Amino acid sequence: MSGTSARRTRRWDAMAVAAVAFVLAVDFGASADGTAPAMRVRLELADGGAIDGSLGPIAGDAITIDTAEGPRSVPVTDVRRVVRVDPPPPPDGRVRVESVDGTVVSGDDFVWEEAGAAVLRGTTRIELPIARVRRVEFAAAPADRPAWLASIPDAPTEDLVVVAKNESHEVVECAITAVSPESVTVVLDGETIPVRRAKVRGLVWSRPRAATSGARVAFSGGTFVAATVATSGDTLVIDDGVRLPVGLLESIDFAAGRSAALCDLKPARVATEPFVGDLTRIEGVASFFAPRTVSLPTVESGQPGGERAIQVRPRTVASWEVPAAARSFRAVVVRSAEARPQAAVRVAIRGDDRPAREVVVDATTPEGVAVELDVADTRRLEVLVDFVGDDPGCAVRLERAVFER
């Protein structure tokens, strides 16, 4: 090869290396100074508006967002939700940690040592007070919950360690005092005993469930309910005790802490008249047609156990007192999955006997119809689920139905 050809080859090699470096920098989001790119978010406001920009610091009473016009400080009371535009992918962790409030965090491992409790994901730590931890499932595939859960009482009086035994398992009552990558330390009959982690399938603490309310913080692989949310540098701090990298954040639903779910409110009035009215005279049939709370299937298992909804069959009239200081009512009206293809139902909503919204759900609305109403000056909300023509219709669900302050 001539000298000129060799120099040309080296030049092209150098250019190729530079091009690859540039592509890698773009793919991984590196900026010119090596810092991570700003997180793009949308602030959904209480008045129905929205602000797009890059997330800045979150304080106890305000959120800073960098917009095209410059930084803005928005009071938390004016924000419904913070939603990340490009959320991170879910983790492949095989450990599932459940808090006393029912929220869940997944990861690669769980430890509880002098430094405190943490869910580990590679080199990342999600720290939380041990008092919030109610249960740990080791090697739990997301779609295949462990069989030993069926043998655990809903309210254990002592801590429990689930240990593998041949092809089955054994549940041991004890006091759990530490969890390391190598062992679980327990106190049994006054004796401190380390149990090899390889044999442990699960841990259960004798802590009562806690019915908490507050903002709902969703992040890659988990959720937390928070009374306070703030940032400290690159760390998201929840209730001054939970700490996780801001980069894991997916959304913060502040409205969840300022809302009252329709499922939790007792109706002021309910009247039901089925397609064949005489059916209600049969014992047990009337309750079948009456509105009731149902659990929606979870994304992980497809089985009931997810969010709650109110199921209503035509023809039903139900009314609720609007909670004090409520400003809006939101819901999604969805036709039941068991509905006949031609089934249709009319849903009419009234506020203090004034028409507010009317929708028809049928085969053309498989995702349901969203409803949002201003109820600031309304004392009573009435929902009518009715037949369409001579068709007997089907059940509908009021999903994510809440009054928001």
C-alpha positions in Angstrom: 0.0 0.0 0.0 1.4 3.4 -0.9 2.0 6.1 1.7 -0.9 8.2 0.3 -3.3 5.2 0.6 -2.1 4.4 4.1 -2.7 8.0 5.2 -6.1 8.0 3.6 -7.0 4.7 5.4 -5.9 6.1 8.8 -7.9 9.3 8.1 -11.1 7.3 7.4 -10.5 5.1 10.4 -10.2 8.2 12.6 -13.4 9.6 11.1 -15.3 6.3 11.7 -14.2 6.3 15.3 -15.3 9.9 15.8 -18.7 9.1 14.1 -19.3 6.1 16.4 -18.4 8.2 19.4 -20.8 10.9 18.3 -23.6 8.3 17.9 -23.0 6.8 21.3 -23.0 10.2 22.9 -26.4 10.9 21.3 -27.9 7.5 22.1 -27.0 7.8 25.8 -28.0 11.4 26.1 -24.6 12.8 27.0 -24.2 16.6 26.5 -21.1 18.4 25.5 -19.9 18.9 29.1 -20.7 15.2 30.0 -23.7 15.9 32.2 -27.0 14.0 31.9 -29.7 15.7 29.8 -32.6 17.5 31.6 -35.7 15.5 32.3 -38.5 16.6 30.0 -41.9 16.8 31.8 -45.4 18.1 31.5 -47.1 19.8 34.4 -50.9 19.2 34.2 -52.5 22.1 36.1 -55.6 22.2 38.2 -57.3 24.7 35.9 -56.9 22.3 32.9 -53.8 23.9 31.4 -50.4 22.4 31.0 -46.7 23.5 31.0 -44.0 21.7 29.1 -40.3 22.0 30.0 -37.4 20.5 31.9 -37.9 19.6 35.5 -36.1 21.8 38.0 -36.0 21.6 41.9 -39.1 20.4 43.7 -39.6 22.1 47.1 -42.4 21.5 49.6 -44.6 24.2 48.1 -43.4 24.8 44.5 -42.0 23.1 41.4 -39.5 24.8 39.2 -39.8 24.0 35.5 -37.5 25.4 32.8 -39.6 26.4 29.8 -38.7 28.0 26.4 -39.6 31.4 27.9 -37.4 30.8 31.0 -37.7 29.1 34.4 -41.1 29.2 36.2 -42.0 28.4 39.8 -45.4 26.8 40.0 -47.2 26.3 43.4 -47.8 22.6 44.1 -51.4 23.5 44.9 -51.9 24.5 41.3 -50.4 21.2 39.9 -52.5 18.0 39.3 -49.7 15.9 37.9 -46.1 15.9 36.9 -45.6 13.5 34.0 -42.3 12.5 32.5 -42.4 12.8 28.7 -40.0 9.8 28.1 -40.1 7.6 31.2 -37.4 5.0 31.8 -38.0 1.3 31.1 -39.2 -1.0 33.9 -36.5 -3.0 35.7 -36.0 -6.8 35.4 -35.7 -7.2 39.1 -36.8 -10.4 40.8 -37.4 -9.0 44.3 -40.7 -7.5 45.2 -41.0 -5.3 48.3 -44.5 -4.3 49.6 -45.0 -1.4 51.9 -47.6 -1.2 54.7 -49.7 1.1 52.5 -49.8 -1.5 49.7 -47.4 0.2 47.3 -44.8 -2.0 45.7 -41.1 -1.6 44.7 -39.2 -4.2 42.6 -35.5 -4.6 42.3 -32.6 -7.0 42.2 -32.2 -7.4 46.0 -33.3 -6.2 49.4 -31.0 -5.4 52.4 -31.6 -4.1 55.9 -28.4 -3.4 57.8 -26.9 -0.5 59.8 -27.2 1.8 56.9 -31.0 1.2 56.8 -33.3 -0.7 54.4 -32.9 -0.5 50.7 -34.0 -2.0 47.4 -31.0 -2.6 45.2 -30.8 -2.3 41.4 -27.2 -2.8 40.3 -25.3 0.1 41.9 -28.6 2.1 42.5 -30.2 2.2 46.0 -33.8 3.0 46.8 -33.7 3.7 50.5 -36.8 3.5 52.7 -37.5 3.2 56.5 -37.8 -0.4 57.6 -41.1 0.6 59.4 -42.7 1.0 55.9 -41.7 -2.5 54.8 -44.4 -5.2 55.3 -43.3 -8.0 53.0 -40.4 -9.1 50.7 -40.7 -11.7 48.0 -37.5 -13.1 46.7 -37.2 -14.5 43.2 -40.8 -13.4 42.4 -41.5 -13.3 38.6 -43.8 -10.4 37.9 -46.5 -12.6 36.3 -46.1 -15.6 38.7 -46.6 -14.7 42.3 -45.1 -17.2 44.8 -47.3 -20.0 46.0 -46.3 -19.5 49.6 -48.4 -16.3 49.8 -51.5 -18.4 50.2 -50.3 -19.7 53.5 -49.6 -16.3 55.0 -52.2 -14.8 57.4 -53.5 -11.4 56.5 -52.5 -10.0 60.0 -49.6 -12.1 61.4 -48.9 -11.6 65.1 -45.2 -12.3 64.7 -42.6 -11.8 61.9 -42.4 -14.6 59.5 -39.6 -16.1 57.4 -40.5 -18.4 54.5 -37.8 -21.1 54.1 -37.5 -23.5 51.2 -37.9 -27.1 52.3 -37.5 -29.8 49.7 -40.0 -29.1 47.0 -42.2 -27.1 49.4 -41.7 -24.4 52.0 -41.9 -23.8 55.8 -43.2 -20.7 57.5 -41.2 -19.9 60.7 -42.5 -17.4 63.3 -39.6 -15.3 64.7 -38.3 -11.7 65.0 -36.4 -10.5 61.9 -33.5 -8.2 62.9 -31.3 -7.9 59.8 -31.2 -8.8 56.1 -27.8 -9.0 54.3 -27.0 -10.4 50.8 -25.7 -13.6 52.5 -28.2 -14.2 55.4 -31.4 -13.2 57.2 -30.8 -12.7 61.0 -33.7 -13.8 63.2 -34.3 -14.2 66.9 -36.1 -17.5 67.7 -36.7 -18.6 71.3 -34.2 -16.0 72.5 -31.5 -17.3 70.2 -30.0 -15.2 67.4 -29.8 -17.3 64.2 -28.5 -16.4 60.7 -30.5 -18.1 58.0 -28.8 -18.5 54.6 -30.4 -16.2 52.0 -30.3 -18.9 49.4 -33.0 -20.8 51.4 -35.2 -17.8 52.1 -38.2 -17.3 49.8 -39.9 -14.5 51.6 -40.1 -12.2 54.7 -43.2 -10.9 56.4 -43.2 -8.3 59.2 -46.1 -8.2 61.7 -47.1 -4.7 60.8 -50.7 -3.6 60.2 -51.7 -2.3 56.9 -51.8 1.5 56.8 -54.6 3.4 55.0 -52.5 6.4 53.9 -53.4 9.2 51.5 -51.2 11.7 49.7 -49.5 12.3 46.4 -48.8 9.1 44.4 -45.2 8.9 43.2 -44.7 6.5 40.3 -41.1 5.5 39.3 -39.5 2.8 37.2 -40.6 -0.4 39.0 -42.7 1.0 41.8 -44.9 3.5 43.5 -45.0 5.3 46.8 -47.7 7.3 48.6 -46.2 10.6 49.8 -47.2 13.3 52.2 -44.2 15.4 51.1 -42.1 15.3 47.9 -38.9 17.2 47.3 -35.6 17.0 45.5 -32.1 17.3 47.0 -29.7 17.5 44.1 -30.2 14.3 42.0 -32.2 12.6 44.8 -36.0 12.5 45.2 -36.9 12.6 48.9 -40.3 11.3 50.0 -41.6 12.0 53.6 -38.0 12.8 54.7 -37.2 9.0 54.7 -37.5 7.5 51.3 -34.7 8.4 48.9 -34.3 7.4 45.2 -32.6 8.8 42.1 -34.6 11.4 40.3 -33.8 9.7 37.1 -36.2 6.8 38.0 -39.2 9.2 38.2 -42.2 8.6 36.0 -44.9 10.8 37.5 -46.1 12.5 40.6 -49.9 12.6 41.0 -50.5 15.4 43.5 -54.3 15.2 42.8 -54.4 11.8 44.4 -53.7 13.4 47.7 -56.4 16.0 47.2 -59.1 13.6 45.9 -62.0 11.5 47.2 -62.6 8.3 45.3 -66.3 7.6 44.5 -65.7 4.0 45.7 -65.1 5.3 49.2 -68.2 7.5 49.3 -71.6 6.1 50.3 -74.4 7.0 47.8 -77.0 9.3 49.1 -79.6 7.5 47.0 -79.8 4.4 44.8 -82.8 3.2 42.7 -82.6 0.3 40.3 -85.1 -0.9 37.7 -83.8 -3.8 35.5 -84.9 -4.5 32.0 -87.4 -7.0 33.4 -88.5 -5.2 36.5 -90.0 -8.3 38.2 -86.5 -9.8 38.6 -85.9 -7.6 41.6 -88.5 -9.5 43.5 -86.4 -12.7 43.4 -84.2 -13.1 46.4 -80.6 -12.2 45.7 -81.3 -10.7 42.3 -81.8 -7.2 43.4 -78.2 -7.1 44.8 -76.9 -8.3 41.5 -78.4 -5.3 39.7 -77.4 -2.8 42.4 -74.2 -0.7 42.0 -71.2 -2.3 43.5 -67.4 -1.9 43.8 -65.2 -4.2 41.7 -61.5 -4.7 41.4 -60.0 -4.3 38.0 -57.5 -6.8 36.6 -53.8 -5.9 37.3 -51.4 -5.4 34.4 -49.0 -8.1 35.9 -51.4 -11.0 36.4 -54.6 -10.1 34.5 -56.5 -11.1 37.7 -58.7 -8.9 39.9 -56.7 -7.0 42.5 -55.9 -3.7 40.8 -57.7 -0.4 40.9 -61.3 -0.3 42.1 -64.3 0.9 40.0 -68.0 1.1 40.5 -70.0 -1.2 38.3 -73.5 -0.1 37.4 -76.3 -1.8 35.4 -79.2 -0.1 33.6 -81.5 1.2 34.6 -80.0 2.7 37.8 -80.0 6.1 39.4 -77.4 6.9 42.0 -76.4 10.1 43.7 -73.6 11.3 45.9 -73.0 14.3 48.1 -70.1 16.4 46.7 -67.3 16.6 49.2 -66.6 20.0 50.7 -64.1 22.1 48.7 -64.3 19.7 45.7 -63.6 21.6 42.5 -63.9 18.9 39.8 -65.2 15.4 39.2 -63.4 13.0 36.9 -64.2 9.5 35.7 -63.9 7.2 32.7 -67.1 5.4 31.7 -66.3 2.0 30.3 -68.5 -0.8 28.9 -68.0 -4.1 30.6 -65.8 -6.7 28.9 -68.6 -9.2 28.9 -70.9 -7.0 26.9 -72.6 -8.2 23.7 -71.1 -6.5 20.6 -74.3 -4.6 19.9 -75.0 -3.6 23.6 -75.2 0.2 24.3 -75.8 2.2 27.4 -76.6 5.8 28.0 -75.0 7.6 31.0 -76.4 10.9 32.0 -74.9 13.0 34.8 -76.7 15.8 36.6 -75.4 18.3 39.2 -78.1 19.6 41.5 -80.8 18.5 39.1 -79.1 20.3 36.2 -77.8 18.3 33.1 -74.0 18.2 33.2 -72.9 15.6 30.7 -74.4 12.7 28.7 -72.5 10.0 26.9 -73.3 6.7 25.1 -70.9 3.8 25.5 -71.0 1.0 22.9 -68.7 -1.0 20.6 -67.3 2.2 19.1 -65.9 3.3 22.5 -63.8 0.3 23.6 -61.5 2.5 25.7 -64.4 4.2 27.4 -65.4 7.9 27.5 -63.7 10.4 29.8 -65.8 12.7 31.9 -64.6 15.9 33.6 -67.0 18.3 35.3 -66.7 21.5 37.3 -68.5 20.8 40.7 -67.2 23.8 42.6 -70.8 25.1 43.1 -72.5 21.7 43.2 -73.9 19.9 46.2 -75.1 16.7 44.8 -74.0 14.6 41.8 -76.5 12.2 40.2 -75.6 9.4 37.7 -78.2 7.8 35.5 -77.3 4.6 33.7 -80.1 3.9 31.2 -81.1 1.7 28.3 -80.7 2.8 24.7 -84.0 2.0 22.9 -85.3 -1.5 23.4 -81.9 -3.1 24.0 -81.2 -4.6 27.5 -77.8 -3.0 27.5 -74.9 -4.1 29.7 -73.0 -3.2 32.8 -70.7 -0.2 32.7 -67.9 0.8 35.1 -67.0 4.2 36.5 -63.2 3.9 36.5 -60.9 6.4 38.2 -63.9 8.2 39.5 -62.8 10.9 41.9 -63.8 14.3 43.3 -60.7 16.6 43.4 -60.1 19.6 45.6 
